[in-house]
Amino acid sequence: MARVGVFICHCGVNIAGKVDVARVAETIGKMPEVAFATEYKFMCSSPGQKLVSDAIKEHGLNRIVVAACSPKMHLPTFQKTITRAGLNPYLIAMANIREQCSWVTEDKEEATEKAIDLVRRQVRRVSHADPLEDVQVPVEKTALVLGGGVAGIQAALDIADGGRKVILVEKSPSLGGKMAQLDETFPTLDCSQCILTPKMVEAAQHPNIEIRASTSLKKLDGFVGNFEVTLEKKATYVDEKKCIACGLCTTKCPVKDAPDDFNAGLGTRRAISTPFPQAVPAIPVIDPRYCLRLRTAWDTIPIPRRNWVMSHARSAGPAPRPASPAPSTSRTSRAKRR
């Protein structure tokens, strides 16, 4: 059976200035679940915490409600208090009658009725609470940073320098983000690439950072310390393991009038290229919008017969041996045979 103890804080005049604290304690004390109800000026103080501990032992309380300020501020404080008194730290609830009541309600009567209602809800809630135990689970010490702009790069570098592995995901073919498209930066008017490029190179060379370009987040499941992430990799039509970023494919590309998205479409580029000269990674990608046109353009390029035979032989397997030459029918040959 639940024996709930309710402790209502004045918080100086922050709560008592708008809420009739004594009336709240008297009304809540009449609930059947409540075995003890009282009020005190500062429940978070040492005397206030001692009041809670003594009441638990004296009245045999097995559930606690503290009506005070935000639980984000003092819930750990009271959890430690009831733990020292022998109660499970999860058998406590806090009613926020400061931020959610006295600070936002002008009329004292309305504030008091609202405080009674807030405390009553927490009494009913904690009456059905079960003791919980803390568990320890292994944590994957890997961070996922979404976005390879200057903020994402700096975040990845800070985490990686702390000894943690980082997966840096960028949906574009290169890191840099919007800053890479700027000429000068405020307020020093420094060249944006002078600031950004060293960070991009450092991120690419950092042993704790793995860059996933042309990749976006598709699904995120799990909870803190145990997330499961599904990433979607866009087709770049280039083997990143074999590419050495020599740039020869860009110079030989027959499609030369593809819009330059990096320069907001104000210029043109090849269908296969890197976004900008300082791109990281520097591996060129083929714009999927021009794949069909690029294939058609390659098909119209005349290829010498000899090269075609050699490439065909390599793709089809070893070429058959040429037939042996037919025997000569000249007189000289017949004389030699004789």
C-alpha positions as CSV (number, residue, x, y, z in Angstrom):
1,M,0.0,0.0,0.0
2,A,1.3,3.4,-0.9
3,R,2.1,5.8,2.0
4,V,2.9,9.1,0.3
5,G,4.7,12.0,1.9
6,V,4.1,15.4,0.5
7,F,6.5,18.3,1.1
8,I,5.6,21.7,-0.2
9,C,8.2,24.5,-0.6
10,H,7.7,28.2,-0.1
11,C,10.8,29.0,-2.1
12,G,10.9,32.3,-0.2
13,V,8.3,34.4,-1.9
14,N,8.6,32.8,-5.3
15,I,5.9,30.4,-4.5
16,A,4.4,31.6,-1.2
17,G,3.9,35.1,-2.7
18,K,1.1,33.8,-5.0
19,V,0.2,30.4,-3.5
20,D,-1.4,29.7,-0.2
21,V,1.1,27.0,0.8
22,A,-0.6,26.0,4.1
23,R,-3.9,25.5,2.3
24,V,-2.3,23.3,-0.3
25,A,-0.7,21.1,2.4
26,E,-4.0,20.8,4.3
27,T,-6.0,19.9,1.2
28,I,-3.5,17.3,-0.1
29,G,-3.2,15.8,3.4
30,K,-6.8,14.7,3.2
31,M,-6.1,12.4,0.2
32,P,-6.3,8.7,1.1
33,E,-2.9,7.9,-0.3
34,V,-1.2,10.7,1.7
35,A,0.2,9.7,5.1
36,F,2.0,12.9,5.8
37,A,1.9,16.4,4.3
38,T,3.8,19.5,5.4
39,E,5.3,22.8,4.1
40,Y,8.7,24.4,4.6
41,K,10.4,27.6,3.5
42,F,13.3,26.1,1.5
43,M,12.9,22.3,0.9
44,C,16.2,22.1,-1.0
45,S,18.2,23.4,2.0
46,S,19.9,21.1,4.4
47,P,17.2,21.4,7.1
48,G,14.6,20.8,4.4
49,Q,16.3,17.6,3.2
50,K,16.6,16.5,6.8
51,L,12.9,17.1,7.3
52,V,12.2,14.7,4.4
53,S,14.6,12.0,5.7
54,D,13.2,12.2,9.2
55,A,9.6,12.0,8.0
56,I,10.3,8.9,5.9
57,K,11.6,7.0,9.0
58,E,9.0,8.4,11.4
59,H,5.9,7.9,9.3
60,G,7.0,4.8,7.3
61,L,6.7,6.7,4.0
62,N,7.3,4.7,0.8
63,R,6.5,7.3,-1.8
64,I,7.5,11.0,-1.8
65,V,6.1,14.1,-3.6
66,V,8.0,17.4,-3.5
67,A,6.1,20.5,-4.6
68,A,8.7,23.1,-5.4
69,C,10.5,24.4,-8.5
70,S,11.5,22.7,-11.7
71,P,12.5,19.0,-11.4
72,K,15.3,19.8,-13.8
73,M,16.9,21.8,-11.0
74,H,16.4,19.7,-7.9
75,L,15.1,16.2,-8.7
76,P,18.6,14.7,-8.3
77,T,18.9,16.5,-5.0
78,F,15.8,14.9,-3.5
79,Q,16.6,11.5,-5.1
80,K,19.8,11.4,-3.2
81,T,18.0,12.5,0.0
82,I,15.5,9.6,-0.1
83,T,18.2,7.1,-1.1
84,R,20.1,8.0,2.0
85,A,16.8,7.4,3.9
86,G,16.5,3.9,2.4
87,L,14.0,4.5,-0.4
88,N,14.4,3.7,-4.1
89,P,15.4,6.9,-5.9
90,Y,12.6,6.5,-8.5
91,L,9.8,6.5,-5.9
92,I,9.6,10.3,-6.0
93,A,7.8,12.8,-8.1
94,M,8.1,16.6,-8.2
95,A,5.3,19.1,-8.8
96,N,6.5,22.3,-10.4
97,I,4.4,24.9,-8.7
98,R,6.9,27.7,-9.3
99,E,7.5,28.0,-13.1
100,Q,4.2,26.4,-14.0
101,C,2.0,28.0,-11.3
102,S,3.1,31.0,-9.2
103,W,5.2,32.7,-11.8
104,V,2.6,32.5,-14.5
105,T,-0.6,33.1,-12.5
106,E,-1.6,36.6,-11.2
107,D,-4.6,35.7,-9.1
108,K,-3.7,34.1,-5.8
109,E,-6.9,32.0,-5.6
110,E,-6.4,30.6,-9.1
111,A,-2.7,29.9,-8.3
112,T,-3.6,28.1,-5.1
113,E,-6.2,25.9,-6.9
114,K,-3.8,25.2,-9.7
115,A,-1.1,24.2,-7.2
116,I,-3.5,21.8,-5.5
117,D,-4.3,20.2,-8.8
118,L,-0.6,19.9,-9.8
119,V,0.3,18.2,-6.5
120,R,-2.8,15.9,-6.6
121,R,-1.7,14.6,-10.0
122,Q,1.8,13.8,-8.8
123,V,0.4,12.0,-5.7
124,R,-1.7,9.8,-7.9
125,R,1.2,9.2,-10.3
126,V,3.7,8.3,-7.6
127,S,1.2,6.0,-5.9
128,H,1.5,3.6,-8.9
129,A,5.3,3.9,-9.3
130,D,7.5,0.8,-9.1
131,P,11.1,0.8,-7.8
132,L,13.6,0.8,-10.6
133,E,17.2,-0.2,-10.7
134,D,20.0,1.5,-12.6
135,V,21.6,-0.7,-15.3
136,Q,24.8,-0.2,-17.2
137,V,25.0,-0.9,-20.9
138,P,28.0,-0.7,-23.2
139,V,28.1,2.5,-25.3
140,E,29.5,2.7,-28.8
141,K,32.0,5.6,-28.5
142,T,31.3,6.8,-32.0
143,A,29.8,10.2,-32.9
144,L,27.7,10.9,-36.0
145,V,27.9,14.5,-37.3
146,L,25.4,15.4,-40.0
147,G,26.4,18.2,-42.3
148,G,29.9,18.9,-43.6
149,G,29.8,22.6,-43.4
150,V,32.2,24.6,-41.3
151,A,30.2,24.0,-38.1
152,G,30.0,20.2,-38.8
153,I,33.7,20.1,-39.7
154,Q,34.7,21.9,-36.5
155,A,32.4,19.7,-34.4
156,A,34.0,16.6,-35.9
157,L,37.5,17.8,-35.3
158,D,36.7,18.7,-31.6
159,I,35.2,15.2,-31.0
160,A,38.0,13.5,-32.9
161,D,40.7,15.4,-31.0
162,G,39.1,14.1,-27.8
163,G,39.8,10.5,-28.9
164,R,36.4,9.5,-30.2
165,K,35.7,8.1,-33.6
166,V,33.5,10.4,-35.8
167,I,31.5,9.7,-38.9
168,L,31.0,12.9,-40.8
169,V,28.1,12.7,-43.3
170,E,27.6,15.2,-46.1
171,K,24.9,15.0,-48.7
172,S,27.1,16.9,-51.3
173,P,30.1,15.4,-53.1
174,S,32.4,17.6,-51.0
175,L,32.7,19.2,-47.6
176,G,32.5,22.9,-47.2
177,G,28.8,23.8,-47.3
178,K,27.7,27.3,-48.0
179,M,30.9,28.8,-46.7
180,A,32.8,27.3,-49.6
181,Q,30.7,29.5,-52.0
182,L,31.6,32.7,-50.2
183,D,34.4,35.1,-51.3
184,E,35.0,36.9,-48.0
185,T,33.8,36.4,-44.5
186,F,32.7,38.9,-41.9
187,P,34.1,40.7,-39.9
188,T,37.7,40.3,-40.9
189,L,37.0,39.9,-44.7
190,D,39.3,37.0,-44.8
191,C,39.1,34.6,-47.8
192,S,36.6,31.9,-46.9
193,Q,38.8,29.2,-48.5
194,C,41.8,30.3,-46.5
195,I,39.8,29.5,-43.3
196,L,37.9,26.5,-44.6
197,T,40.3,24.5,-46.7
198,P,42.8,23.8,-43.8
199,K,39.9,22.5,-41.7
200,M,38.7,20.3,-44.6
201,V,42.1,18.8,-45.2
202,E,42.6,18.3,-41.4
203,A,39.3,16.4,-41.2
204,A,40.2,14.3,-44.2
205,Q,43.6,13.3,-42.7
206,H,42.4,12.9,-39.2
207,P,42.7,9.2,-38.1
208,N,39.5,9.4,-36.1
209,I,37.3,10.9,-38.8
210,E,35.5,9.0,-41.5
211,I,34.0,11.1,-44.2
212,R,30.9,9.9,-46.0
213,A,30.3,12.3,-48.9
214,S,27.2,12.1,-51.2
215,T,25.4,10.5,-48.3
216,S,22.3,11.4,-46.4
217,L,20.5,10.2,-43.3
218,K,17.7,7.8,-44.1
219,K,16.6,6.4,-40.8
220,L,17.5,6.9,-37.1
221,D,16.4,4.4,-34.4
222,G,17.4,3.7,-30.8
223,F,18.2,5.9,-27.8
224,V,21.1,7.7,-26.3
225,G,24.2,5.5,-26.3
226,N,22.6,2.9,-28.6
227,F,21.6,4.6,-31.9
228,E,21.1,2.6,-35.1
229,V,21.7,4.8,-38.1
230,T,20.8,4.0,-41.7
231,L,22.7,6.0,-44.3
232,E,21.8,6.3,-48.0
233,K,24.7,6.7,-50.4
234,K,24.1,8.4,-53.7
235,A,25.5,6.9,-56.9
236,T,28.6,8.8,-58.1
237,Y,29.4,6.4,-60.9
238,V,33.1,6.6,-59.9
239,D,35.0,3.9,-58.1
240,E,36.3,5.8,-55.1
241,K,38.9,3.1,-54.3
242,K,40.5,3.2,-57.7
243,C,40.2,7.0,-58.5
244,I,43.5,8.9,-57.9
245,A,41.9,12.3,-58.6
246,C,44.1,13.0,-61.6
247,G,41.4,15.0,-63.3
248,L,41.9,13.3,-66.7
249,C,38.2,12.2,-66.9
250,T,37.1,15.8,-66.5
251,T,39.3,17.1,-69.3
252,K,38.1,14.3,-71.6
253,C,34.4,14.6,-70.8
254,P,32.4,15.4,-74.0
255,V,29.5,17.1,-72.1
256,K,30.8,20.7,-71.4
257,D,27.6,22.7,-70.8
258,A,26.2,21.2,-67.6
259,P,25.0,23.9,-65.2
260,D,27.5,24.7,-62.5
261,D,25.5,24.3,-59.3
262,F,28.4,25.4,-57.1
263,N,28.3,28.9,-58.8
264,A,24.5,29.0,-58.6
265,G,24.1,28.1,-62.2
266,L,25.9,31.2,-63.5
267,G,28.4,29.1,-65.4
268,T,28.9,25.7,-66.9
269,R,31.0,22.7,-66.2
270,R,31.7,19.2,-67.4
271,A,29.2,16.4,-66.6
272,I,31.9,14.7,-64.5
273,S,33.8,17.0,-62.2
274,T,34.5,18.1,-58.7
275,P,32.4,20.9,-57.2
276,F,35.3,23.3,-56.8
277,P,39.1,23.0,-56.9
278,Q,39.7,22.6,-53.2
279,A,37.0,20.0,-52.8
280,V,37.4,17.3,-50.1
281,P,37.2,14.5,-51.1
282,A,38.7,15.5,-54.5
283,I,37.0,12.5,-56.3
284,P,34.9,13.7,-59.3
285,V,31.4,12.5,-59.7
286,I,29.1,12.2,-62.6
287,D,25.9,14.2,-62.5
288,P,23.1,11.7,-62.9
289,R,21.1,14.2,-64.9
290,Y,23.5,13.8,-67.7
291,C,24.3,10.1,-67.6
292,L,22.2,9.3,-70.7
293,R,23.5,12.3,-72.6
294,L,27.1,11.4,-71.6
295,R,26.6,7.8,-72.8
296,T,25.3,9.1,-76.2
297,A,28.2,11.4,-76.5
298,W,30.7,8.7,-75.9
299,D,29.0,6.4,-78.5
300,T,29.4,9.1,-81.2
301,I,33.1,9.4,-80.7
302,P,34.9,7.5,-83.4
303,I,37.2,4.7,-82.1
304,P,40.0,3.2,-84.2
305,R,39.4,-0.3,-85.3
306,R,42.6,-1.5,-83.7
307,N,41.6,-0.2,-80.3
308,W,38.2,-1.6,-80.6
309,V,39.5,-5.1,-81.4
310,M,41.9,-4.9,-78.4
311,S,39.2,-3.7,-76.0
312,H,36.8,-6.3,-77.3
313,A,39.4,-9.1,-76.9
314,R,40.1,-8.0,-73.3
315,S,36.4,-8.0,-72.5
316,A,35.6,-11.3,-74.3
317,G,38.7,-13.3,-73.1
318,P,41.9,-14.3,-74.8
319,A,41.9,-13.7,-78.5
320,P,42.0,-16.9,-80.7
321,R,45.4,-17.8,-82.2
322,P,45.7,-16.8,-85.9
323,A,45.6,-19.6,-88.4
324,S,49.0,-20.8,-89.7
325,P,49.9,-19.3,-93.1
326,A,49.0,-21.4,-96.2
327,P,51.9,-23.3,-97.9
328,S,53.6,-21.3,-100.6
329,T,53.2,-22.5,-104.2
330,S,56.2,-20.7,-105.7
331,R,58.9,-22.6,-107.7
332,T,61.5,-21.6,-105.2
333,S,59.6,-23.1,-102.4
334,R,59.0,-26.3,-104.3
335,A,62.7,-26.5,-105.1
336,K,63.6,-26.2,-101.5
337,R,61.2,-28.9,-100.5
338,R,62.8,-31.2,-103.0
